[in-house]
């Protein structure tokens, strides 16, 4: 997602979209498998439902805020001006990076099973 603002040729977008799609195709089943493995059997469905709800809220916020962000003035970050039509990609990239850092910090294989919701 960090590279989308610098892509200006269709073939570059195709290559990047293939990488993003591959990452999603590999990462999503692995994430759900990890969540279901960490959950106790009696609450596994509830935990997977909660994860799906969180993802759905993220999608909803993205749709609601995307149009608003597109209409804003350019964003200035560390001396770099981000045009508004690229703001969605930057915010998505920062959100994904934050999620990866949080997963690395808090998801541990030996931390026991998730009990209760």
Secondary structure, DSSP 8 states (H G I E B T S, - for coil): -TTGGG--SHHHHHHHHHHHHHHHHHHHHHHHHHHHHHB-GGGHHHHHHHHHHHHHHHHHHHHHHHHHHHHS--EEETTEEE-GGGHHHHHHHHHHHHHHHHHHHH--TTS--B---
